[in-house]
Amino acid sequence: MGLSPDVKERLGIVFEVVKTSFHWGFIPTLLYLGFRKGSEPGMPPLSIANLLW
């Protein structure tokens, strides 16, 4: 049973949106989770300035 062209087009759009969202959201998500967890004991505290150095 094949998919109709309309369904294929919609799936293509959905996959492009998911791919773009993952592409642009992966690193910011990792940074957010890292800052949320905080630094390990004995390490300097995390700040936005630490990202620049």
All heavy atoms as atom14 arrays in JSON, in Angstrom:
{
  "sequence": "MGLSPDVKERLGIVFEVVKTSFHWGFIPTLLYLGFRKGSEPGMPPLSIANLLW",
  "atom14_mask": [
    [1, 1, 1, 1, 1, 1, 1, 1, 0, 0, 0, 0, 0, 0],
    [1, 1, 1, 1, 0, 0, 0, 0, 0, 0, 0, 0, 0, 0],
    [1, 1, 1, 1, 1, 1, 1, 1, 0, 0, 0, 0, 0, 0],
    [1, 1, 1, 1, 1, 1, 0, 0, 0, 0, 0, 0, 0, 0],
    [1, 1, 1, 1, 1, 1, 1, 0, 0, 0, 0, 0, 0, 0],
    [1, 1, 1, 1, 1, 1, 1, 1, 0, 0, 0, 0, 0, 0],
    [1, 1, 1, 1, 1, 1, 1, 0, 0, 0, 0, 0, 0, 0],
    [1, 1, 1, 1, 1, 1, 1, 1, 1, 0, 0, 0, 0, 0],
    [1, 1, 1, 1, 1, 1, 1, 1, 1, 0, 0, 0, 0, 0],
    [1, 1, 1, 1, 1, 1, 1, 1, 1, 1, 1, 0, 0, 0],
    [1, 1, 1, 1, 1, 1, 1, 1, 0, 0, 0, 0, 0, 0],
    [1, 1, 1, 1, 0, 0, 0, 0, 0, 0, 0, 0, 0, 0],
    [1, 1, 1, 1, 1, 1, 1, 1, 0, 0, 0, 0, 0, 0],
    [1, 1, 1, 1, 1, 1, 1, 0, 0, 0, 0, 0, 0, 0],
    [1, 1, 1, 1, 1, 1, 1, 1, 1, 1, 1, 0, 0, 0],
    [1, 1, 1, 1, 1, 1, 1, 1, 1, 0, 0, 0, 0, 0],
    [1, 1, 1, 1, 1, 1, 1, 0, 0, 0, 0, 0, 0, 0],
    [1, 1, 1, 1, 1, 1, 1, 0, 0, 0, 0, 0, 0, 0],
    [1, 1, 1, 1, 1, 1, 1, 1, 1, 0, 0, 0, 0, 0],
    [1, 1, 1, 1, 1, 1, 1, 0, 0, 0, 0, 0, 0, 0],
    [1, 1, 1, 1, 1, 1, 0, 0, 0, 0, 0, 0, 0, 0],
    [1, 1, 1, 1, 1, 1, 1, 1, 1, 1, 1, 0, 0, 0],
    [1, 1, 1, 1, 1, 1, 1, 1, 1, 1, 0, 0, 0, 0],
    [1, 1, 1, 1, 1, 1, 1, 1, 1, 1, 1, 1, 1, 1],
    [1, 1, 1, 1, 0, 0, 0, 0, 0, 0, 0, 0, 0, 0],
    [1, 1, 1, 1, 1, 1, 1, 1, 1, 1, 1, 0, 0, 0],
    [1, 1, 1, 1, 1, 1, 1, 1, 0, 0, 0, 0, 0, 0],
    [1, 1, 1, 1, 1, 1, 1, 0, 0, 0, 0, 0, 0, 0],
    [1, 1, 1, 1, 1, 1, 1, 0, 0, 0, 0, 0, 0, 0],
    [1, 1, 1, 1, 1, 1, 1, 1, 0, 0, 0, 0, 0, 0],
    [1, 1, 1, 1, 1, 1, 1, 1, 0, 0, 0, 0, 0, 0],
    [1, 1, 1, 1, 1, 1, 1, 1, 1, 1, 1, 1, 0, 0],
    [1, 1, 1, 1, 1, 1, 1, 1, 0, 0, 0, 0, 0, 0],
    [1, 1, 1, 1, 0, 0, 0, 0, 0, 0, 0, 0, 0, 0],
    [1, 1, 1, 1, 1, 1, 1, 1, 1, 1, 1, 0, 0, 0],
    [1, 1, 1, 1, 1, 1, 1, 1, 1, 1, 1, 0, 0, 0],
    [1, 1, 1, 1, 1, 1, 1, 1, 1, 0, 0, 0, 0, 0],
    [1, 1, 1, 1, 0, 0, 0, 0, 0, 0, 0, 0, 0, 0],
    [1, 1, 1, 1, 1, 1, 0, 0, 0, 0, 0, 0, 0, 0],
    [1, 1, 1, 1, 1, 1, 1, 1, 1, 0, 0, 0, 0, 0],
    [1, 1, 1, 1, 1, 1, 1, 0, 0, 0, 0, 0, 0, 0],
    [1, 1, 1, 1, 0, 0, 0, 0, 0, 0, 0, 0, 0, 0],
    [1, 1, 1, 1, 1, 1, 1, 1, 0, 0, 0, 0, 0, 0],
    [1, 1, 1, 1, 1, 1, 1, 0, 0, 0, 0, 0, 0, 0],
    [1, 1, 1, 1, 1, 1, 1, 0, 0, 0, 0, 0, 0, 0],
    [1, 1, 1, 1, 1, 1, 1, 1, 0, 0, 0, 0, 0, 0],
    [1, 1, 1, 1, 1, 1, 0, 0, 0, 0, 0, 0, 0, 0],
    [1, 1, 1, 1, 1, 1, 1, 1, 0, 0, 0, 0, 0, 0],
    [1, 1, 1, 1, 1, 0, 0, 0, 0, 0, 0, 0, 0, 0],
    [1, 1, 1, 1, 1, 1, 1, 1, 0, 0, 0, 0, 0, 0],
    [1, 1, 1, 1, 1, 1, 1, 1, 0, 0, 0, 0, 0, 0],
    [1, 1, 1, 1, 1, 1, 1, 1, 0, 0, 0, 0, 0, 0],
    [1, 1, 1, 1, 1, 1, 1, 1, 1, 1, 1, 1, 1, 1]
  ],
  "atom14_positions": [
    [[0.85, -1.18, 0.0], [0.0, 0.0, 0.0], [0.89, 1.24, 0.0], [1.67, 1.45, 0.92], [-0.88, -0.03, 1.24], [-1.87, 1.07, 1.3], [-3.05, 0.71, 2.59], [-3.37, 2.33, 3.16], [0.0, 0.0, 0.0], [0.0, 0.0, 0.0], [0.0, 0.0, 0.0], [0.0, 0.0, 0.0], [0.0, 0.0, 0.0], [0.0, 0.0, 0.0]],
    [[0.81, 2.04, -1.02], [1.64, 3.23, -1.15], [0.98, 4.46, -0.55], [-0.23, 4.49, -0.3], [0.0, 0.0, 0.0], [0.0, 0.0, 0.0], [0.0, 0.0, 0.0], [0.0, 0.0, 0.0], [0.0, 0.0, 0.0], [0.0, 0.0, 0.0], [0.0, 0.0, 0.0], [0.0, 0.0, 0.0], [0.0, 0.0, 0.0], [0.0, 0.0, 0.0]],
    [[1.79, 5.45, -0.33], [1.28, 6.72, 0.19], [0.9, 7.62, -0.97], [1.53, 7.62, -2.02], [2.35, 7.4, 1.04], [2.82, 6.65, 2.28], [3.97, 7.4, 2.93], [1.69, 6.48, 3.27], [0.0, 0.0, 0.0], [0.0, 0.0, 0.0], [0.0, 0.0, 0.0], [0.0, 0.0, 0.0], [0.0, 0.0, 0.0], [0.0, 0.0, 0.0]],
    [[-0.11, 8.41, -0.74], [-0.52, 9.35, -1.78], [0.5, 10.49, -1.86], [1.23, 10.75, -0.91], [-1.9, 9.92, -1.46], [-1.84, 10.76, -0.33], [0.0, 0.0, 0.0], [0.0, 0.0, 0.0], [0.0, 0.0, 0.0], [0.0, 0.0, 0.0], [0.0, 0.0, 0.0], [0.0, 0.0, 0.0], [0.0, 0.0, 0.0], [0.0, 0.0, 0.0]],
    [[0.57, 11.16, -2.97], [1.53, 12.27, -3.12], [1.33, 13.38, -2.09], [2.29, 14.0, -1.64], [1.26, 12.79, -4.53], [0.66, 11.64, -5.26], [-0.1, 10.87, -4.24], [0.0, 0.0, 0.0], [0.0, 0.0, 0.0], [0.0, 0.0, 0.0], [0.0, 0.0, 0.0], [0.0, 0.0, 0.0], [0.0, 0.0, 0.0], [0.0, 0.0, 0.0]],
    [[0.08, 13.6, -1.7], [-0.2, 14.64, -0.7], [0.42, 14.26, 0.66], [1.02, 15.11, 1.33], [-1.71, 14.82, -0.55], [-2.08, 15.98, 0.33], [-1.4, 17.02, 0.25], [-3.06, 15.85, 1.11], [0.0, 0.0, 0.0], [0.0, 0.0, 0.0], [0.0, 0.0, 0.0], [0.0, 0.0, 0.0], [0.0, 0.0, 0.0], [0.0, 0.0, 0.0]],
    [[0.29, 13.01, 1.04], [0.85, 12.55, 2.31], [2.38, 12.6, 2.25], [3.04, 13.0, 3.22], [0.35, 11.13, 2.65], [1.07, 10.58, 3.85], [-1.15, 11.14, 2.88], [0.0, 0.0, 0.0], [0.0, 0.0, 0.0], [0.0, 0.0, 0.0], [0.0, 0.0, 0.0], [0.0, 0.0, 0.0], [0.0, 0.0, 0.0], [0.0, 0.0, 0.0]],
    [[2.96, 12.23, 1.12], [4.42, 12.28, 0.96], [4.92, 13.71, 1.1], [5.96, 13.96, 1.71], [4.83, 11.71, -0.39], [4.7, 10.21, -0.48], [5.16, 9.72, -1.83], [4.99, 8.23, -1.96], [5.43, 7.73, -3.27], [0.0, 0.0, 0.0], [0.0, 0.0, 0.0], [0.0, 0.0, 0.0], [0.0, 0.0, 0.0], [0.0, 0.0, 0.0]],
    [[4.19, 14.65, 0.53], [4.58, 16.06, 0.62], [4.53, 16.54, 2.07], [5.44, 17.23, 2.55], [3.68, 16.91, -0.26], [4.05, 18.38, -0.27], [3.12, 19.21, -1.13], [2.36, 18.64, -1.94], [3.17, 20.44, -1.0], [0.0, 0.0, 0.0], [0.0, 0.0, 0.0], [0.0, 0.0, 0.0], [0.0, 0.0, 0.0], [0.0, 0.0, 0.0]],
    [[3.47, 16.2, 2.78], [3.34, 16.6, 4.18], [4.43, 15.98, 5.04], [5.0, 16.65, 5.91], [1.97, 16.21, 4.73], [0.85, 17.03, 4.16], [-0.47, 16.63, 4.74], [-1.56, 17.32, 4.08], [-2.84, 17.12, 4.35], [-3.18, 16.26, 5.28], [-3.76, 17.8, 3.71], [0.0, 0.0, 0.0], [0.0, 0.0, 0.0], [0.0, 0.0, 0.0]],
    [[4.74, 14.71, 4.81], [5.81, 14.07, 5.56], [7.16, 14.73, 5.27], [7.99, 14.89, 6.16], [5.87, 12.58, 5.24], [4.82, 11.7, 5.9], [4.92, 10.28, 5.38], [4.95, 11.73, 7.4], [0.0, 0.0, 0.0], [0.0, 0.0, 0.0], [0.0, 0.0, 0.0], [0.0, 0.0, 0.0], [0.0, 0.0, 0.0], [0.0, 0.0, 0.0]],
    [[7.38, 15.1, 4.03], [8.61, 15.8, 3.67], [8.75, 17.11, 4.4], [9.83, 17.46, 4.88], [0.0, 0.0, 0.0], [0.0, 0.0, 0.0], [0.0, 0.0, 0.0], [0.0, 0.0, 0.0], [0.0, 0.0, 0.0], [0.0, 0.0, 0.0], [0.0, 0.0, 0.0], [0.0, 0.0, 0.0], [0.0, 0.0, 0.0], [0.0, 0.0, 0.0]],
    [[7.66, 17.85, 4.51], [7.68, 19.13, 5.23], [7.95, 18.89, 6.71], [8.76, 19.6, 7.32], [6.35, 19.88, 5.02], [6.22, 20.33, 3.58], [6.24, 21.07, 5.96], [4.87, 20.88, 3.2], [0.0, 0.0, 0.0], [0.0, 0.0, 0.0], [0.0, 0.0, 0.0], [0.0, 0.0, 0.0], [0.0, 0.0, 0.0], [0.0, 0.0, 0.0]],
    [[7.3, 17.9, 7.3], [7.51, 17.6, 8.71], [8.96, 17.2, 8.97], [9.59, 17.67, 9.93], [6.54, 16.49, 9.18], [6.93, 15.95, 10.55], [5.12, 16.99, 9.19], [0.0, 0.0, 0.0], [0.0, 0.0, 0.0], [0.0, 0.0, 0.0], [0.0, 0.0, 0.0], [0.0, 0.0, 0.0], [0.0, 0.0, 0.0], [0.0, 0.0, 0.0]],
    [[9.53, 16.36, 8.1], [10.92, 15.95, 8.28], [11.87, 17.13, 8.15], [12.86, 17.21, 8.88], [11.29, 14.85, 7.29], [10.69, 13.51, 7.62], [10.19, 12.69, 6.63], [10.61, 13.07, 8.93], [9.64, 11.46, 6.93], [10.06, 11.84, 9.26], [9.57, 11.04, 8.25], [0.0, 0.0, 0.0], [0.0, 0.0, 0.0], [0.0, 0.0, 0.0]],
    [[11.61, 18.04, 7.24], [12.47, 19.22, 7.11], [12.4, 20.1, 8.36], [13.43, 20.61, 8.81], [12.07, 20.04, 5.88], [12.51, 19.42, 4.58], [14.02, 19.36, 4.47], [14.71, 20.33, 4.84], [14.52, 18.31, 4.02], [0.0, 0.0, 0.0], [0.0, 0.0, 0.0], [0.0, 0.0, 0.0], [0.0, 0.0, 0.0], [0.0, 0.0, 0.0]],
    [[11.21, 20.27, 8.92], [11.07, 21.08, 10.13], [11.8, 20.42, 11.3], [12.51, 21.08, 12.05], [9.57, 21.3, 10.47], [9.39, 21.88, 11.85], [8.93, 22.19, 9.42], [0.0, 0.0, 0.0], [0.0, 0.0, 0.0], [0.0, 0.0, 0.0], [0.0, 0.0, 0.0], [0.0, 0.0, 0.0], [0.0, 0.0, 0.0], [0.0, 0.0, 0.0]],
    [[11.66, 19.11, 11.44], [12.34, 18.39, 12.51], [13.85, 18.47, 12.33], [14.58, 18.72, 13.3], [11.86, 16.92, 12.57], [12.73, 16.09, 13.49], [10.41, 16.87, 13.02], [0.0, 0.0, 0.0], [0.0, 0.0, 0.0], [0.0, 0.0, 0.0], [0.0, 0.0, 0.0], [0.0, 0.0, 0.0], [0.0, 0.0, 0.0], [0.0, 0.0, 0.0]],
    [[14.32, 18.29, 11.12], [15.76, 18.35, 10.85], [16.32, 19.73, 11.17], [17.37, 19.86, 11.82], [16.03, 17.99, 9.39], [17.5, 17.93, 9.04], [17.73, 17.43, 7.63], [17.48, 18.52, 6.65], [17.89, 18.18, 5.28], [0.0, 0.0, 0.0], [0.0, 0.0, 0.0], [0.0, 0.0, 0.0], [0.0, 0.0, 0.0], [0.0, 0.0, 0.0]],
    [[15.62, 20.78, 10.76], [16.07, 22.14, 11.03], [16.03, 22.45, 12.52], [16.96, 23.06, 13.06], [15.2, 23.15, 10.26], [15.26, 22.83, 8.87], [15.67, 24.57, 10.48], [0.0, 0.0, 0.0], [0.0, 0.0, 0.0], [0.0, 0.0, 0.0], [0.0, 0.0, 0.0], [0.0, 0.0, 0.0], [0.0, 0.0, 0.0], [0.0, 0.0, 0.0]],
    [[14.98, 22.01, 13.21], [14.88, 22.24, 14.65], [16.01, 21.54, 15.39], [16.62, 22.12, 16.31], [13.54, 21.72, 15.18], [12.49, 22.39, 14.56], [0.0, 0.0, 0.0], [0.0, 0.0, 0.0], [0.0, 0.0, 0.0], [0.0, 0.0, 0.0], [0.0, 0.0, 0.0], [0.0, 0.0, 0.0], [0.0, 0.0, 0.0], [0.0, 0.0, 0.0]],
    [[16.32, 20.32, 15.02], [17.41, 19.59, 15.66], [18.74, 20.26, 15.34], [19.59, 20.42, 16.22], [17.42, 18.14, 15.18], [18.47, 17.3, 15.83], [18.27, 16.81, 17.11], [19.66, 17.03, 15.18], [19.25, 16.05, 17.73], [20.64, 16.27, 15.78], [20.43, 15.78, 17.07], [0.0, 0.0, 0.0], [0.0, 0.0, 0.0], [0.0, 0.0, 0.0]],
    [[18.92, 20.67, 14.1], [20.17, 21.29, 13.67], [20.47, 22.55, 14.48], [21.6, 22.77, 14.91], [20.09, 21.61, 12.18], [21.3, 22.25, 11.62], [22.4, 21.54, 11.23], [21.59, 23.55, 11.38], [23.32, 22.37, 10.78], [22.84, 23.6, 10.86], [0.0, 0.0, 0.0], [0.0, 0.0, 0.0], [0.0, 0.0, 0.0], [0.0, 0.0, 0.0]],
    [[19.48, 23.41, 14.67], [19.7, 24.68, 15.36], [19.48, 24.59, 16.87], [19.89, 25.51, 17.59], [18.78, 25.75, 14.77], [19.23, 26.17, 13.42], [18.71, 25.76, 12.24], [20.31, 27.04, 13.11], [19.4, 26.33, 11.2], [20.39, 27.13, 11.71], [21.22, 27.75, 13.88], [21.34, 27.91, 11.07], [22.16, 28.52, 13.24], [22.22, 28.6, 11.85]],
    [[18.89, 23.54, 17.37], [18.58, 23.46, 18.8], [19.45, 22.55, 19.6], [19.39, 22.57, 20.84], [0.0, 0.0, 0.0], [0.0, 0.0, 0.0], [0.0, 0.0, 0.0], [0.0, 0.0, 0.0], [0.0, 0.0, 0.0], [0.0, 0.0, 0.0], [0.0, 0.0, 0.0], [0.0, 0.0, 0.0], [0.0, 0.0, 0.0], [0.0, 0.0, 0.0]],
    [[20.31, 21.74, 18.98], [21.07, 20.73, 19.71], [22.08, 21.36, 20.68], [22.06, 21.07, 21.88], [21.79, 19.81, 18.73], [22.53, 18.68, 19.38], [21.84, 17.64, 19.96], [23.92, 18.69, 19.44], [22.52, 16.6, 20.57], [24.6, 17.65, 20.05], [23.9, 16.61, 20.61], [0.0, 0.0, 0.0], [0.0, 0.0, 0.0], [0.0, 0.0, 0.0]],
    [[22.95, 22.22, 20.19], [23.98, 22.83, 21.05], [23.36, 23.73, 22.12], [23.76, 23.63, 23.29], [25.02, 23.59, 20.2], [25.75, 22.63, 19.26], [26.01, 24.36, 21.07], [26.55, 21.54, 19.96], [0.0, 0.0, 0.0], [0.0, 0.0, 0.0], [0.0, 0.0, 0.0], [0.0, 0.0, 0.0], [0.0, 0.0, 0.0], [0.0, 0.0, 0.0]],
    [[22.41, 24.61, 21.79], [21.79, 25.4, 22.87], [21.13, 24.53, 23.95], [21.18, 24.87, 25.13], [20.75, 26.25, 22.15], [21.27, 26.38, 20.77], [21.94, 25.06, 20.48], [0.0, 0.0, 0.0], [0.0, 0.0, 0.0], [0.0, 0.0, 0.0], [0.0, 0.0, 0.0], [0.0, 0.0, 0.0], [0.0, 0.0, 0.0], [0.0, 0.0, 0.0]],
    [[20.55, 23.41, 23.55], [19.95, 22.51, 24.53], [21.0, 21.91, 25.44], [20.82, 21.83, 26.67], [19.16, 21.39, 23.83], [18.16, 21.98, 23.0], [18.5, 20.47, 24.84], [0.0, 0.0, 0.0], [0.0, 0.0, 0.0], [0.0, 0.0, 0.0], [0.0, 0.0, 0.0], [0.0, 0.0, 0.0], [0.0, 0.0, 0.0], [0.0, 0.0, 0.0]],
    [[22.13, 21.49, 24.87], [23.21, 20.96, 25.69], [23.76, 22.01, 26.65], [24.04, 21.72, 27.82], [24.34, 20.42, 24.81], [24.05, 19.15, 24.04], [25.29, 18.74, 23.25], [23.64, 18.02, 24.97], [0.0, 0.0, 0.0], [0.0, 0.0, 0.0], [0.0, 0.0, 0.0], [0.0, 0.0, 0.0], [0.0, 0.0, 0.0], [0.0, 0.0, 0.0]],
    [[23.93, 23.22, 26.17], [24.41, 24.3, 27.04], [23.42, 24.57, 28.17], [23.81, 24.74, 29.33], [24.66, 25.57, 26.24], [25.84, 25.53, 25.28], [25.88, 26.79, 24.44], [27.13, 25.34, 26.04], [0.0, 0.0, 0.0], [0.0, 0.0, 0.0], [0.0, 0.0, 0.0], [0.0, 0.0, 0.0], [0.0, 0.0, 0.0], [0.0, 0.0, 0.0]],
    [[22.14, 24.61, 27.84], [21.12, 24.83, 28.86], [21.15, 23.74, 29.93], [21.12, 24.03, 31.13], [19.73, 24.9, 28.21], [18.61, 24.85, 29.22], [18.31, 25.97, 29.98], [17.87, 23.69, 29.42], [17.29, 25.93, 30.92], [16.86, 23.64, 30.34], [16.57, 24.76, 31.09], [15.57, 24.72, 32.03], [0.0, 0.0, 0.0], [0.0, 0.0, 0.0]],
    [[21.22, 22.5, 29.5], [21.25, 21.4, 30.47], [22.51, 21.44, 31.32], [22.46, 21.14, 32.52], [21.13, 20.06, 29.74], [19.79, 19.79, 29.06], [19.85, 18.5, 28.26], [18.67, 19.75, 30.08], [0.0, 0.0, 0.0], [0.0, 0.0, 0.0], [0.0, 0.0, 0.0], [0.0, 0.0, 0.0], [0.0, 0.0, 0.0], [0.0, 0.0, 0.0]],
    [[23.63, 21.81, 30.73], [24.87, 21.91, 31.49], [24.82, 23.01, 32.53], [25.25, 22.82, 33.68], [0.0, 0.0, 0.0], [0.0, 0.0, 0.0], [0.0, 0.0, 0.0], [0.0, 0.0, 0.0], [0.0, 0.0, 0.0], [0.0, 0.0, 0.0], [0.0, 0.0, 0.0], [0.0, 0.0, 0.0], [0.0, 0.0, 0.0], [0.0, 0.0, 0.0]],
    [[24.3, 24.17, 32.17], [24.18, 25.26, 33.13], [23.15, 24.94, 34.19], [23.28, 25.36, 35.34], [23.81, 26.57, 32.42], [24.99, 27.3, 31.87], [25.27, 27.25, 30.52], [25.82, 28.02, 32.7], [26.35, 27.92, 30.01], [26.92, 28.69, 32.2], [27.19, 28.65, 30.84], [0.0, 0.0, 0.0], [0.0, 0.0, 0.0], [0.0, 0.0, 0.0]],
    [[22.13, 24.21, 33.82], [21.09, 23.85, 34.8], [21.64, 22.89, 35.85], [21.31, 22.99, 37.02], [19.93, 23.2, 34.05], [18.74, 22.94, 34.91], [17.56, 22.54, 34.06], [16.51, 22.06, 34.92], [15.78, 21.01, 34.69], [15.95, 20.33, 33.6], [14.85, 20.64, 35.54], [0.0, 0.0, 0.0], [0.0, 0.0, 0.0], [0.0, 0.0, 0.0]],
    [[22.51, 21.96, 35.41], [23.1, 21.01, 36.34], [24.1, 21.69, 37.27], [24.2, 21.36, 38.44], [23.79, 19.88, 35.56], [24.41, 18.85, 36.45], [25.12, 17.79, 35.66], [25.8, 16.83, 36.61], [26.83, 16.06, 35.98], [0.0, 0.0, 0.0], [0.0, 0.0, 0.0], [0.0, 0.0, 0.0], [0.0, 0.0, 0.0], [0.0, 0.0, 0.0]],
    [[24.87, 22.61, 36.74], [25.87, 23.31, 37.54], [27.22, 22.63, 37.41], [27.38, 21.59, 36.78], [0.0, 0.0, 0.0], [0.0, 0.0, 0.0], [0.0, 0.0, 0.0], [0.0, 0.0, 0.0], [0.0, 0.0, 0.0], [0.0, 0.0, 0.0], [0.0, 0.0, 0.0], [0.0, 0.0, 0.0], [0.0, 0.0, 0.0], [0.0, 0.0, 0.0]],
    [[28.21, 23.24, 38.03], [29.56, 22.7, 37.93], [29.77, 21.59, 38.95], [29.04, 21.46, 39.93], [30.58, 23.81, 38.15], [30.43, 24.36, 39.44], [0.0, 0.0, 0.0], [0.0, 0.0, 0.0], [0.0, 0.0, 0.0], [0.0, 0.0, 0.0], [0.0, 0.0, 0.0], [0.0, 0.0, 0.0], [0.0, 0.0, 0.0], [0.0, 0.0, 0.0]],
    [[30.79, 20.79, 38.69], [31.14, 19.71, 39.62], [31.84, 20.29, 40.84], [32.42, 21.38, 40.77], [32.04, 18.7, 38.92], [31.36, 17.99, 37.78], [32.28, 16.99, 37.1], [33.43, 16.83, 37.53], [31.82, 16.37, 36.13], [0.0, 0.0, 0.0], [0.0, 0.0, 0.0], [0.0, 0.0, 0.0], [0.0, 0.0, 0.0], [0.0, 0.0, 0.0]],
    [[31.81, 19.59, 41.97], [32.5, 20.09, 43.16], [33.99, 20.3, 42.88], [34.64, 19.49, 42.23], [32.29, 18.98, 44.18], [31.09, 18.23, 43.7], [31.09, 18.36, 42.22], [0.0, 0.0, 0.0], [0.0, 0.0, 0.0], [0.0, 0.0, 0.0], [0.0, 0.0, 0.0], [0.0, 0.0, 0.0], [0.0, 0.0, 0.0], [0.0, 0.0, 0.0]],
    [[34.52, 21.43, 43.35], [35.92, 21.73, 43.16], [36.22, 22.5, 41.89], [37.35, 22.93, 41.67], [0.0, 0.0, 0.0], [0.0, 0.0, 0.0], [0.0, 0.0, 0.0], [0.0, 0.0, 0.0], [0.0, 0.0, 0.0], [0.0, 0.0, 0.0], [0.0, 0.0, 0.0], [0.0, 0.0, 0.0], [0.0, 0.0, 0.0], [0.0, 0.0, 0.0]],
    [[35.23, 22.69, 41.04], [35.42, 23.44, 39.79], [34.84, 24.84, 39.96], [33.97, 25.06, 40.79], [34.71, 22.73, 38.63], [35.24, 21.34, 38.34], [36.95, 21.33, 37.87], [36.84, 22.0, 36.25], [0.0, 0.0, 0.0], [0.0, 0.0, 0.0], [0.0, 0.0, 0.0], [0.0, 0.0, 0.0], [0.0, 0.0, 0.0], [0.0, 0.0, 0.0]],
    [[35.33, 25.81, 39.18], [34.77, 27.17, 39.27], [33.31, 27.18, 38.83], [32.9, 26.36, 38.02], [35.64, 28.0, 38.33], [36.37, 27.03, 37.48], [36.4, 25.72, 38.2], [0.0, 0.0, 0.0], [0.0, 0.0, 0.0], [0.0, 0.0, 0.0], [0.0, 0.0, 0.0], [0.0, 0.0, 0.0], [0.0, 0.0, 0.0], [0.0, 0.0, 0.0]],
    [[32.53, 28.11, 39.36], [31.12, 28.17, 38.97], [30.96, 28.51, 37.49], [31.78, 29.2, 36.9], [30.55, 29.27, 39.86], [31.72, 30.07, 40.3], [32.9, 29.16, 40.31], [0.0, 0.0, 0.0], [0.0, 0.0, 0.0], [0.0, 0.0, 0.0], [0.0, 0.0, 0.0], [0.0, 0.0, 0.0], [0.0, 0.0, 0.0], [0.0, 0.0, 0.0]],
    [[29.87, 28.04, 36.92], [29.59, 28.29, 35.52], [28.97, 29.67, 35.34], [28.16, 30.11, 36.15], [28.63, 27.24, 34.98], [29.15, 25.82, 34.93], [28.03, 24.88, 34.49], [30.32, 25.69, 33.98], [0.0, 0.0, 0.0], [0.0, 0.0, 0.0], [0.0, 0.0, 0.0], [0.0, 0.0, 0.0], [0.0, 0.0, 0.0], [0.0, 0.0, 0.0]],
    [[29.36, 30.33, 34.26], [28.74, 31.6, 33.9], [28.82, 31.75, 32.37], [29.55, 31.02, 31.7], [29.43, 32.77, 34.58], [30.73, 32.94, 34.06], [0.0, 0.0, 0.0], [0.0, 0.0, 0.0], [0.0, 0.0, 0.0], [0.0, 0.0, 0.0], [0.0, 0.0, 0.0], [0.0, 0.0, 0.0], [0.0, 0.0, 0.0], [0.0, 0.0, 0.0]],
    [[28.09, 32.7, 31.86], [28.1, 32.94, 30.42], [29.5, 33.39, 29.98], [29.95, 33.04, 28.89], [27.05, 34.0, 30.05], [25.65, 33.53, 30.41], [27.11, 34.34, 28.57], [25.2, 32.29, 29.66], [0.0, 0.0, 0.0], [0.0, 0.0, 0.0], [0.0, 0.0, 0.0], [0.0, 0.0, 0.0], [0.0, 0.0, 0.0], [0.0, 0.0, 0.0]],
    [[30.2, 34.13, 30.82], [31.56, 34.58, 30.48], [32.51, 33.39, 30.29], [33.45, 33.48, 29.49], [32.07, 35.52, 31.56], [0.0, 0.0, 0.0], [0.0, 0.0, 0.0], [0.0, 0.0, 0.0], [0.0, 0.0, 0.0], [0.0, 0.0, 0.0], [0.0, 0.0, 0.0], [0.0, 0.0, 0.0], [0.0, 0.0, 0.0], [0.0, 0.0, 0.0]],
    [[32.27, 32.29, 30.99], [33.13, 31.11, 30.83], [33.04, 30.54, 29.42], [33.98, 29.89, 28.97], [32.74, 30.02, 31.83], [33.09, 30.39, 33.25], [33.76, 31.38, 33.5], [32.62, 29.6, 34.19], [0.0, 0.0, 0.0], [0.0, 0.0, 0.0], [0.0, 0.0, 0.0], [0.0, 0.0, 0.0], [0.0, 0.0, 0.0], [0.0, 0.0, 0.0]],
    [[31.95, 30.74, 28.75], [31.81, 30.24, 27.39], [32.73, 30.98, 26.42], [33.14, 30.42, 25.41], [30.37, 30.4, 26.9], [29.34, 29.46, 27.5], [27.96, 29.84, 27.0], [29.66, 28.03, 27.14], [0.0, 0.0, 0.0], [0.0, 0.0, 0.0], [0.0, 0.0, 0.0], [0.0, 0.0, 0.0], [0.0, 0.0, 0.0], [0.0, 0.0, 0.0]],
    [[33.05, 32.22, 26.72], [33.86, 33.04, 25.83], [35.35, 32.78, 25.99], [36.12, 33.16, 25.13], [33.54, 34.51, 26.05], [32.07, 34.9, 25.85], [31.85, 36.35, 26.22], [31.63, 34.63, 24.43], [0.0, 0.0, 0.0], [0.0, 0.0, 0.0], [0.0, 0.0, 0.0], [0.0, 0.0, 0.0], [0.0, 0.0, 0.0], [0.0, 0.0, 0.0]],
    [[35.77, 32.2, 27.08], [37.2, 32.0, 27.34], [37.56, 30.57, 27.25], [37.27, 29.64, 27.55], [37.61, 32.56, 28.68], [37.39, 34.02, 28.73], [36.41, 34.65, 29.4], [38.11, 35.06, 28.05], [36.48, 36.0, 29.2], [37.53, 36.27, 28.37], [39.21, 35.06, 27.19], [38.0, 37.47, 27.89], [39.66, 36.26, 26.72], [39.06, 37.45, 27.07]]
  ]
}
